[in-house]
Amino acid sequence: MNTHLTPKQIEEYRENGLLAHAAGANMTPGWRRAMTCGFMPDGCTFNGKRNILSTNQMERLKIGDVLNDDSQNPLIYHSAKPCVTPDTVEPYLETV
């Protein structure tokens, strides 16, 4: 069975913003909070699709702009660039 993706399939997956995930069944009678995180490579560019972007971000972005807004998609790890640290996250958390 061929499990390799074509370049077009990879691009479509990256543009979708959905990440396959699963969790065990909630065996309690109550609700269980959940959160998902979608990751993308540093340097990705805007493709014109809204996905999860706010109206303000859609008005500001042009196709081809680098998605480097730390309040929307902070850099989690890079070997040569500064990344998210507790002191950079704290001001953002106060506005949420």
Backbone as a printed PyTorch tensor [residue, N CA C, xyz], in Angstrom:
tensor([[[  0.8440,  -1.1890,   0.0000],
         [  0.0000,   0.0000,   0.0000],
         [  0.8820,   1.2410,   0.0000]],

        [[  0.5940,   2.1850,  -0.8570],
         [  1.3590,   3.4220,  -0.9450],
         [  0.8420,   4.4210,   0.0920]],

        [[  1.6930,   4.8050,   1.0490],
         [  1.2740,   5.7470,   2.0850],
         [  1.9080,   7.1180,   1.8810]],

        [[  2.5940,   7.3040,   0.7660],
         [  3.2410,   8.5860,   0.5040],
         [  2.2310,   9.5830,  -0.0590]],

        [[  2.3440,  10.8350,   0.3650],
         [  1.4730,  11.8920,  -0.1310],
         [  2.1540,  12.6280,  -1.2710]],

        [[  1.3590,  13.0520,  -2.2230],
         [  1.8990,  13.8650,  -3.3110],
         [  2.1160,  15.2850,  -2.7780]],

        [[  2.9460,  16.0870,  -3.4430],
         [  3.1150,  17.4800,  -3.0110],
         [  1.7890,  18.2300,  -2.9330]],

        [[  0.8660,  17.9680,  -3.8710],
         [ -0.4410,  18.6300,  -3.8460],
         [ -1.2260,  18.2140,  -2.6010]],

        [[ -1.2010,  16.9370,  -2.2370],
         [ -1.9090,  16.4750,  -1.0450],
         [ -1.3200,  17.1030,   0.2170]],

        [[ -0.0080,  17.2220,   0.2620],
         [  0.6430,  17.8410,   1.4240],
         [  0.2160,  19.2900,   1.5490]],

        [[  0.2010,  20.0220,   0.4420],
         [ -0.2020,  21.4300,   0.4660],
         [ -1.6580,  21.5670,   0.8970]],

        [[ -2.5420,  20.6900,   0.3920],
         [ -3.9490,  20.7440,   0.7910],
         [ -4.1040,  20.4670,   2.2800]],

        [[ -3.3410,  19.5350,   2.8100],
         [ -3.3990,  19.2200,   4.2370],
         [ -2.9280,  20.4130,   5.0500]],

        [[ -1.8290,  21.0370,   4.6350],
         [ -1.2920,  22.1870,   5.3650],
         [ -2.2650,  23.3610,   5.3320]],

        [[ -2.9840,  23.5490,   4.2300],
         [ -3.9170,  24.6600,   4.1000],
         [ -5.1870,  24.4420,   4.9080]],

        [[ -5.5440,  23.2050,   5.1670],
         [ -6.8040,  22.8830,   5.8090],
         [ -6.8730,  23.3790,   7.2460]],

        [[ -5.8210,  23.2570,   8.0120],
         [ -5.8500,  23.6860,   9.4000],
         [ -6.4130,  22.6490,  10.3440]],

        [[ -6.8970,  21.5530,   9.8320],
         [ -7.4200,  20.5050,  10.6980],
         [ -6.3250,  19.4820,  10.9570]],

        [[ -6.2870,  18.9980,  12.1720],
         [ -5.2790,  18.0180,  12.5390],
         [ -5.9950,  16.8030,  13.1000]],

        [[ -5.7650,  15.6490,  12.5320],
         [ -6.3980,  14.4330,  13.0420],
         [ -5.9200,  14.1900,  14.4670]],

        [[ -6.8560,  13.9380,  15.3480],
         [ -6.5130,  13.7040,  16.7420],
         [ -7.5850,  12.8250,  17.3640]],

        [[ -7.2540,  12.2690,  18.5050],
         [ -8.2170,  11.4150,  19.1960],
         [ -7.9070,  11.3970,  20.6820]],

        [[ -8.9130,  11.0770,  21.4530],
         [ -8.7550,  10.9300,  22.8910],
         [ -9.6320,   9.7550,  23.3050]],

        [[ -9.2910,   9.1640,  24.4160],
         [-10.1120,   8.0660,  24.9270],
         [-11.5010,   8.5750,  25.2790]],

        [[-12.4330,   7.6640,  25.3810],
         [-13.8140,   8.0260,  25.7110],
         [-13.8960,   8.6700,  27.0880]],

        [[-14.7680,   9.6520,  27.2330],
         [-15.0210,  10.2760,  28.5240],
         [-15.9830,   9.3630,  29.2800]],

        [[-15.4790,   8.6530,  30.2580],
         [-16.2860,   7.6830,  31.0010],
         [-16.9730,   8.3110,  32.2160]],

        [[-16.9020,   9.6330,  32.3580],
         [-17.5410,  10.3060,  33.4810],
         [-18.9060,  10.8300,  33.0400]],

        [[-19.7790,  11.1730,  33.9810],
         [-21.0780,  11.7260,  33.6010],
         [-21.0160,  13.2040,  33.2090]],

        [[-19.8610,  13.8520,  33.4200],
         [-19.7490,  15.2830,  33.1470],
         [-19.0220,  15.5920,  31.8550]],

        [[-18.9270,  16.8900,  31.5700],
         [-18.2040,  17.3730,  30.4020],
         [-16.7020,  17.2650,  30.6340]],

        [[-15.9590,  17.1470,  29.5730],
         [-14.5030,  17.1720,  29.6520],
         [-14.0170,  18.2420,  28.6900]],

        [[-13.2640,  19.1960,  29.2260],
         [-12.7090,  20.2460,  28.3710],
         [-11.5860,  19.6710,  27.5270]],

        [[-11.4480,  20.2170,  26.3490],
         [-10.3910,  19.7550,  25.4500],
         [ -9.8370,  20.9430,  24.6750]],

        [[ -8.6380,  20.7820,  24.2060],
         [ -8.0040,  21.8210,  23.4100],
         [ -7.1350,  21.1340,  22.3560]],

        [[ -7.1040,  21.6970,  21.1810],
         [ -6.2080,  21.1860,  20.1500],
         [ -5.2710,  22.3040,  19.7100]],

        [[ -4.1390,  21.9150,  19.2390],
         [ -3.1600,  22.8720,  18.7240],
         [ -2.7720,  22.4300,  17.3230]],

        [[ -2.8080,  23.3560,  16.4050],
         [ -2.3460,  23.0710,  15.0550],
         [ -0.9850,  23.7210,  14.8600]],

        [[ -0.0480,  22.9970,  14.3500],
         [  1.2990,  23.5040,  14.1410],
         [  1.5800,  23.6340,  12.6550]],

        [[  2.4110,  24.6050,  12.3050],
         [  2.8260,  24.7700,  10.9150],
         [  4.2770,  25.2200,  10.9000]],

        [[  4.9820,  24.9660,   9.8340],
         [  6.3890,  25.3500,   9.7610],
         [  6.5760,  26.8640,   9.7700]],

        [[  7.6810,  27.3150,  10.3380],
         [  8.0450,  28.7290,  10.3170],
         [  8.1930,  29.1740,   8.8620]],

        [[  7.6750,  30.3550,   8.5570],
         [  7.8050,  30.8870,   7.2060],
         [  6.6040,  30.6370,   6.3120]],

        [[  5.5510,  29.9790,   6.8250],
         [  4.3570,  29.7470,   6.0020],
         [  3.7480,  31.0830,   5.5960]],

        [[  3.1100,  31.0940,   4.4450],
         [  2.5400,  32.3360,   3.9190],
         [  1.0190,  32.2190,   3.7930]],

        [[  0.3750,  33.3750,   3.7960],
         [ -1.0810,  33.4680,   3.6870],
         [ -1.5110,  33.0730,   2.2810]],

        [[ -2.5360,  32.1930,   2.2080],
         [ -2.9920,  31.7040,   0.9050],
         [ -4.3250,  32.3100,   0.4720]],

        [[ -4.8670,  33.2360,   1.2720],
         [ -6.1200,  33.8820,   0.9080],
         [ -7.3500,  33.2640,   1.5430]],

        [[ -7.2030,  32.0950,   2.1800],
         [ -8.3440,  31.4270,   2.8130],
         [ -8.4780,  31.8900,   4.2600]],

        [[ -9.6960,  32.1430,   4.6910],
         [ -9.9300,  32.6930,   6.0270],
         [ -9.5580,  31.6980,   7.1290]],

        [[-10.0430,  30.4840,   7.0720],
         [ -9.7980,  29.4730,   8.0920],
         [-10.1300,  30.0360,   9.4700]],

        [[ -9.1500,  30.2880,  10.3350],
         [ -9.4270,  30.7560,  11.6960],
         [ -9.0560,  32.2150,  11.9060]],

        [[ -8.7440,  32.9230,  10.8650],
         [ -8.2990,  34.3060,  11.0030],
         [ -9.4600,  35.2490,  11.3010]],

        [[ -9.1790,  36.2690,  12.0900],
         [-10.1930,  37.2740,  12.4170],
         [-10.4280,  38.1930,  11.2110]],

        [[-11.4910,  38.9710,  11.2830],
         [-11.7870,  39.9430,  10.2280],
         [-10.6410,  40.9340,  10.0850]],

        [[-10.1110,  41.3860,  11.2180],
         [ -8.9960,  42.3320,  11.2150],
         [ -7.7790,  41.7420,  10.5000]],

        [[ -7.4610,  40.4930,  10.7980],
         [ -6.3160,  39.8490,  10.1520],
         [ -6.5640,  39.6640,   8.6550]],

        [[ -7.7840,  39.3020,   8.2780],
         [ -8.0990,  39.1180,   6.8570],
         [ -7.9520,  40.4280,   6.0850]],

        [[ -8.3470,  41.5350,   6.7100],
         [ -8.2300,  42.8370,   6.0430],
         [ -6.7770,  43.2690,   5.8950]],

        [[ -5.9310,  42.8450,   6.8270],
         [ -4.5350,  43.2600,   6.8490],
         [ -3.6430,  42.3970,   5.9450]],

        [[ -3.9480,  41.1140,   5.8270],
         [ -3.0800,  40.1940,   5.0890],
         [ -3.3330,  40.2180,   3.5890]],

        [[ -2.2560,  40.0160,   2.8460],
         [ -2.3290,  39.8500,   1.3950],
         [ -1.7560,  38.4680,   1.0700]],

        [[ -2.2190,  37.8620,   0.0020],
         [ -1.7050,  36.5510,  -0.3900],
         [ -0.1940,  36.6320,  -0.5350]],

        [[  0.4890,  35.7040,   0.1060],
         [  1.9520,  35.6570,   0.0790],
         [  2.6020,  36.2480,   1.3190]],

        [[  1.8250,  36.9900,   2.1560],
         [  2.3960,  37.5310,   3.3970],
         [  2.7950,  36.3910,   4.3320]],

        [[  3.9200,  36.5530,   5.0010],
         [  4.3670,  35.5500,   5.9750],
         [  3.4670,  35.6290,   7.2000]],

        [[  3.0280,  34.4710,   7.6860],
         [  2.1750,  34.4010,   8.8760],
         [  3.0650,  34.4340,  10.1150]],

        [[  3.4060,  35.6360,  10.5610],
         [  4.3320,  35.7660,  11.6860],
         [  3.7740,  36.6470,  12.8040]],

        [[  2.4560,  36.6260,  12.9960],
         [  1.7950,  37.3740,  14.0690],
         [  1.8530,  36.5270,  15.3440]],

        [[  2.7000,  36.9280,  16.2880],
         [  2.8870,  36.1370,  17.5010],
         [  1.6170,  35.9690,  18.3310]],

        [[  0.6530,  36.8800,  18.2040],
         [ -0.5840,  36.7080,  18.9690],
         [ -1.4810,  35.6420,  18.3360]],

        [[ -1.3150,  35.3660,  17.0610],
         [ -2.1160,  34.3600,  16.3700],
         [ -1.3990,  33.0150,  16.2940]],

        [[ -0.1510,  33.0330,  15.9280],
         [  0.6060,  31.7830,  15.7540],
         [  2.0540,  32.0030,  16.2010]],

        [[  2.2790,  31.9260,  17.5190],
         [  3.6370,  32.1560,  18.0330],
         [  4.6170,  31.0670,  17.5960]],

        [[  5.8690,  31.4590,  17.4850],
         [  6.9270,  30.5130,  17.1460],
         [  7.2460,  29.6950,  18.3950]],

        [[  7.0120,  28.4030,  18.3360],
         [  7.2060,  27.5210,  19.4920],
         [  8.6510,  27.0680,  19.6080]],

        [[  9.2700,  26.7150,  18.4870],
         [ 10.6680,  26.2710,  18.5200],
         [ 11.3580,  26.6380,  17.2190]],

        [[ 12.5760,  27.1150,  17.3570],
         [ 13.4520,  27.3430,  16.2150],
         [ 14.8780,  27.3060,  16.7470]],

        [[ 15.7690,  26.6820,  16.0200],
         [ 17.1460,  26.5510,  16.5100],
         [ 17.9040,  27.8700,  16.5140]],

        [[ 17.4560,  28.8580,  15.7270],
         [ 18.2220,  30.0960,  15.6340],
         [ 17.4140,  31.3700,  15.9110]],

        [[ 16.0980,  31.2450,  16.1430],
         [ 15.2580,  32.4200,  16.3870],
         [ 14.7010,  32.3840,  17.8080]],

        [[ 14.4380,  33.5700,  18.3890],
         [ 13.8000,  33.5790,  19.7050],
         [ 12.3810,  33.0270,  19.6060]],

        [[ 11.9610,  32.3240,  20.6360],
         [ 10.6530,  31.6750,  20.6200],
         [  9.8190,  32.1220,  21.8150]],

        [[  8.6600,  31.5190,  21.9470],
         [  7.7610,  31.8280,  23.0450],
         [  8.4280,  31.4770,  24.3740]],

        [[  8.3580,  32.4190,  25.2970],
         [  8.8410,  32.1940,  26.6650],
         [  7.7520,  32.6860,  27.6010]],

        [[  7.7880,  32.3050,  28.8690],
         [  6.7390,  32.7620,  29.7950],
         [  6.5580,  34.2810,  29.8090]],

        [[  7.6430,  35.0450,  29.7240],
         [  7.5000,  36.5040,  29.7640],
         [  6.8930,  37.0710,  28.4800]],

        [[  7.0030,  36.3600,  27.3430],
         [  6.3760,  36.8600,  26.1150],
         [  4.9200,  36.4320,  26.0360]],

        [[  4.5540,  35.3540,  26.7060],
         [  3.1760,  34.8630,  26.6730],
         [  2.3030,  35.6040,  27.6740]],

        [[  2.8440,  35.9630,  28.8170],
         [  2.0910,  36.5900,  29.9050],
         [  1.2420,  37.7890,  29.4500]],

        [[  1.7720,  38.7760,  28.7340],
         [  0.9320,  39.9120,  28.3180],
         [ -0.2330,  39.4880,  27.4370]],

        [[ -0.0200,  38.4930,  26.5790],
         [ -1.0920,  38.0260,  25.7110],
         [ -2.1940,  37.3530,  26.5260]],

        [[ -1.8220,  36.5370,  27.5050],
         [ -2.8060,  35.8300,  28.3050],
         [ -3.7040,  36.7910,  29.0840]],

        [[ -3.1790,  37.9290,  29.4410],
         [ -3.9730,  38.9240,  30.1790],
         [ -5.0730,  39.5280,  29.3230]],

        [[ -4.9550,  39.4600,  27.9950],
         [ -5.9720,  40.0370,  27.1120],
         [ -7.0260,  39.0270,  26.7140]],

        [[ -6.7930,  37.7600,  26.9920],
         [ -7.7320,  36.6980,  26.5650],
         [ -8.8580,  36.5700,  27.5550]]])
